[in-house]
Amino acid sequence: MKEGGQLLFSLVLIFFAFACVWCFCKN
């Protein structure tokens, strides 16, 4: 359960970082 939660948190963090970079490059 803890492993899955850590994986989900990592995935969300990567997605958030990718979204920020994409928005920055878009502008």
PDB file of N, CA, C, O and CB in Angstrom:
ATOM      1  N   MET A   1       0.842  -1.199   0.000  1.00  0.00           N
ATOM      2  CA  MET A   1       0.000   0.000   0.000  1.00  0.00           C
ATOM      3  C   MET A   1       0.877   1.249   0.000  1.00  0.00           C
ATOM      4  O   MET A   1       0.647   2.193  -0.755  1.00  0.00           O
ATOM      5  CB  MET A   1      -0.953   0.006   1.226  1.00  0.00           C
ATOM      6  N   LYS A   2       1.896   1.227   0.874  1.00  0.00           N
ATOM      7  CA  LYS A   2       2.796   2.387   0.958  1.00  0.00           C
ATOM      8  C   LYS A   2       3.598   2.537  -0.333  1.00  0.00           C
ATOM      9  O   LYS A   2       3.850   3.650  -0.795  1.00  0.00           O
ATOM     10  CB  LYS A   2       3.754   2.248   2.167  1.00  0.00           C
ATOM     11  N   GLU A   3       3.999   1.389  -0.913  1.00  0.00           N
ATOM     12  CA  GLU A   3       4.760   1.407  -2.172  1.00  0.00           C
ATOM     13  C   GLU A   3       3.914   2.031  -3.276  1.00  0.00           C
ATOM     14  O   GLU A   3       4.389   2.876  -4.035  1.00  0.00           O
ATOM     15  CB  GLU A   3       5.204  -0.030  -2.576  1.00  0.00           C
ATOM     16  N   GLY A   4       2.642   1.600  -3.358  1.00  0.00           N
ATOM     17  CA  GLY A   4       1.747   2.112  -4.393  1.00  0.00           C
ATOM     18  C   GLY A   4       1.505   3.607  -4.219  1.00  0.00           C
ATOM     19  O   GLY A   4       1.452   4.353  -5.197  1.00  0.00           O
ATOM     20  N   GLY A   5       1.357   4.044  -2.957  1.00  0.00           N
ATOM     21  CA  GLY A   5       1.124   5.461  -2.696  1.00  0.00           C
ATOM     22  C   GLY A   5       2.334   6.294  -3.106  1.00  0.00           C
ATOM     23  O   GLY A   5       2.195   7.388  -3.651  1.00  0.00           O
ATOM     24  N   GLN A   6       3.526   5.757  -2.834  1.00  0.00           N
ATOM     25  CA  GLN A   6       4.752   6.470  -3.189  1.00  0.00           C
ATOM     26  C   GLN A   6       4.881   6.579  -4.705  1.00  0.00           C
ATOM     27  O   GLN A   6       5.320   7.602  -5.230  1.00  0.00           O
ATOM     28  CB  GLN A   6       5.988   5.760  -2.595  1.00  0.00           C
ATOM     29  N   LEU A   7       4.491   5.509  -5.405  1.00  0.00           N
ATOM     30  CA  LEU A   7       4.567   5.492  -6.864  1.00  0.00           C
ATOM     31  C   LEU A   7       3.580   6.499  -7.442  1.00  0.00           C
ATOM     32  O   LEU A   7       3.900   7.219  -8.388  1.00  0.00           O
ATOM     33  CB  LEU A   7       4.281   4.073  -7.415  1.00  0.00           C
ATOM     34  N   LEU A   8       2.381   6.546  -6.870  1.00  0.00           N
ATOM     35  CA  LEU A   8       1.348   7.471  -7.341  1.00  0.00           C
ATOM     36  C   LEU A   8       1.801   8.911  -7.118  1.00  0.00           C
ATOM     37  O   LEU A   8       1.631   9.760  -7.993  1.00  0.00           O
ATOM     38  CB  LEU A   8       0.001   7.208  -6.620  1.00  0.00           C
ATOM     39  N   PHE A   9       2.380   9.188  -5.940  1.00  0.00           N
ATOM     40  CA  PHE A   9       2.869  10.526  -5.617  1.00  0.00           C
ATOM     41  C   PHE A   9       3.966  10.946  -6.587  1.00  0.00           C
ATOM     42  O   PHE A   9       4.005  12.094  -7.030  1.00  0.00           O
ATOM     43  CB  PHE A   9       3.390  10.576  -4.173  1.00  0.00           C
ATOM     44  N   SER A  10       4.861  10.007  -6.915  1.00  0.00           N
ATOM     45  CA  SER A  10       5.955  10.290  -7.849  1.00  0.00           C
ATOM     46  C   SER A  10       5.399  10.594  -9.234  1.00  0.00           C
ATOM     47  O   SER A  10       5.874  11.502  -9.916  1.00  0.00           O
ATOM     48  CB  SER A  10       6.940   9.101  -7.915  1.00  0.00           C
ATOM     49  N   LEU A  11       4.384   9.825  -9.649  1.00  0.00           N
ATOM     50  CA  LEU A  11       3.780  10.014 -10.963  1.00  0.00           C
ATOM     51  C   LEU A  11       3.110  11.381 -11.051  1.00  0.00           C
ATOM     52  O   LEU A  11       3.236  12.072 -12.061  1.00  0.00           O
ATOM     53  CB  LEU A  11       2.763   8.901 -11.254  1.00  0.00           C
ATOM     54  N   VAL A  12       2.400  11.770  -9.996  1.00  0.00           N
ATOM     55  CA  VAL A  12       1.722  13.072  -9.960  1.00  0.00           C
ATOM     56  C   VAL A  12       2.755  14.199  -9.990  1.00  0.00           C
ATOM     57  O   VAL A  12       2.561  15.209 -10.667  1.00  0.00           O
ATOM     58  CB  VAL A  12       0.825  13.192  -8.695  1.00  0.00           C
ATOM     59  N   LEU A  13       3.849  14.021  -9.256  1.00  0.00           N
ATOM     60  CA  LEU A  13       4.894  15.044  -9.195  1.00  0.00           C
ATOM     61  C   LEU A  13       5.535  15.236 -10.568  1.00  0.00           C
ATOM     62  O   LEU A  13       5.786  16.367 -10.987  1.00  0.00           O
ATOM     63  CB  LEU A  13       5.965  14.662  -8.152  1.00  0.00           C
ATOM     64  N   ILE A  14       5.801  14.129 -11.270  1.00  0.00           N
ATOM     65  CA  ILE A  14       6.387  14.187 -12.611  1.00  0.00           C
ATOM     66  C   ILE A  14       5.416  14.850 -13.586  1.00  0.00           C
ATOM     67  O   ILE A  14       5.821  15.659 -14.421  1.00  0.00           O
ATOM     68  CB  ILE A  14       6.759  12.769 -13.105  1.00  0.00           C
ATOM     69  N   PHE A  15       4.125  14.502 -13.473  1.00  0.00           N
ATOM     70  CA  PHE A  15       3.110  15.078 -14.358  1.00  0.00           C
ATOM     71  C   PHE A  15       3.007  16.584 -14.136  1.00  0.00           C
ATOM     72  O   PHE A  15       2.892  17.348 -15.094  1.00  0.00           O
ATOM     73  CB  PHE A  15       1.739  14.407 -14.124  1.00  0.00           C
ATOM     74  N   PHE A  16       3.050  17.015 -12.865  1.00  0.00           N
ATOM     75  CA  PHE A  16       2.966  18.433 -12.525  1.00  0.00           C
ATOM     76  C   PHE A  16       4.176  19.187 -13.085  1.00  0.00           C
ATOM     77  O   PHE A  16       4.032  20.284 -13.624  1.00  0.00           O
ATOM     78  CB  PHE A  16       2.875  18.619 -10.993  1.00  0.00           C
ATOM     79  N   ALA A  17       5.361  18.598 -12.954  1.00  0.00           N
ATOM     80  CA  ALA A  17       6.583  19.222 -13.461  1.00  0.00           C
ATOM     81  C   ALA A  17       6.522  19.332 -14.982  1.00  0.00           C
ATOM     82  O   ALA A  17       6.905  20.356 -15.547  1.00  0.00           O
ATOM     83  CB  ALA A  17       7.831  18.416 -13.028  1.00  0.00           C
ATOM     84  N   PHE A  18       6.036  18.268 -15.652  1.00  0.00           N
ATOM     85  CA  PHE A  18       5.924  18.261 -17.109  1.00  0.00           C
ATOM     86  C   PHE A  18       4.939  19.332 -17.572  1.00  0.00           C
ATOM     87  O   PHE A  18       5.168  20.001 -18.580  1.00  0.00           O
ATOM     88  CB  PHE A  18       5.480  16.871 -17.613  1.00  0.00           C
ATOM     89  N   ALA A  19       3.835  19.491 -16.826  1.00  0.00           N
ATOM     90  CA  ALA A  19       2.820  20.494 -17.172  1.00  0.00           C
ATOM     91  C   ALA A  19       3.410  21.900 -17.042  1.00  0.00           C
ATOM     92  O   ALA A  19       3.154  22.760 -17.884  1.00  0.00           O
ATOM     93  CB  ALA A  19       1.565  20.346 -16.261  1.00  0.00           C
ATOM     94  N   CYS A  20       4.192  22.133 -16.000  1.00  0.00           N
ATOM     95  CA  CYS A  20       4.813  23.448 -15.789  1.00  0.00           C
ATOM     96  C   CYS A  20       5.786  23.761 -16.920  1.00  0.00           C
ATOM     97  O   CYS A  20       5.793  24.876 -17.442  1.00  0.00           O
ATOM     98  CB  CYS A  20       5.544  23.498 -14.425  1.00  0.00           C
ATOM     99  N   VAL A  21       6.606  22.788 -17.301  1.00  0.00           N
ATOM    100  CA  VAL A  21       7.578  22.974 -18.378  1.00  0.00           C
ATOM    101  C   VAL A  21       6.861  23.219 -19.699  1.00  0.00           C
ATOM    102  O   VAL A  21       7.280  24.064 -20.490  1.00  0.00           O
ATOM    103  CB  VAL A  21       8.507  21.748 -18.493  1.00  0.00           C
ATOM    104  N   TRP A  22       5.775  22.478 -19.939  1.00  0.00           N
ATOM    105  CA  TRP A  22       5.017  22.625 -21.191  1.00  0.00           C
ATOM    106  C   TRP A  22       4.400  24.017 -21.284  1.00  0.00           C
ATOM    107  O   TRP A  22       4.448  24.659 -22.333  1.00  0.00           O
ATOM    108  CB  TRP A  22       3.913  21.547 -21.290  1.00  0.00           C
ATOM    109  N   CYS A  23       3.814  24.482 -20.164  1.00  0.00           N
ATOM    110  CA  CYS A  23       3.206  25.823 -20.152  1.00  0.00           C
ATOM    111  C   CYS A  23       4.283  26.892 -20.340  1.00  0.00           C
ATOM    112  O   CYS A  23       4.060  27.881 -21.038  1.00  0.00           O
ATOM    113  CB  CYS A  23       2.433  26.066 -18.822  1.00  0.00           C
ATOM    114  N   PHE A  24       5.442  26.696 -19.724  1.00  0.00           N
ATOM    115  CA  PHE A  24       6.540  27.656 -19.830  1.00  0.00           C
ATOM    116  C   PHE A  24       7.047  27.730 -21.273  1.00  0.00           C
ATOM    117  O   PHE A  24       7.312  28.815 -21.789  1.00  0.00           O
ATOM    118  CB  PHE A  24       7.692  27.269 -18.874  1.00  0.00           C
ATOM    119  N   CYS A  25       7.178  26.569 -21.916  1.00  0.00           N
ATOM    120  CA  CYS A  25       7.655  26.522 -23.302  1.00  0.00           C
ATOM    121  C   CYS A  25       6.596  27.071 -24.252  1.00  0.00           C
ATOM    122  O   CYS A  25       6.928  27.663 -25.279  1.00  0.00           O
ATOM    123  CB  CYS A  25       8.029  25.079 -23.700  1.00  0.00           C
ATOM    124  N   LYS A  26       5.333  26.879 -23.914  1.00  0.00           N
ATOM    125  CA  LYS A  26       4.231  27.353 -24.754  1.00  0.00           C
ATOM    126  C   LYS A  26       4.256  28.878 -24.828  1.00  0.00           C
ATOM    127  O   LYS A  26       3.997  29.466 -25.878  1.00  0.00           O
ATOM    128  CB  LYS A  26       2.867  26.858 -24.206  1.00  0.00           C
ATOM    129  N   ASN A  27       4.572  29.508 -23.694  1.00  0.00           N
ATOM    130  CA  ASN A  27       4.640  30.970 -23.651  1.00  0.00           C
ATOM    131  C   ASN A  27       6.028  31.416 -24.093  1.00  0.00           C
ATOM    132  O   ASN A  27       6.308  32.615 -24.133  1.00  0.00           O
ATOM    133  CB  ASN A  27       4.315  31.507 -22.222  1.00  0.00           C
TER     134      ASN A  27
END
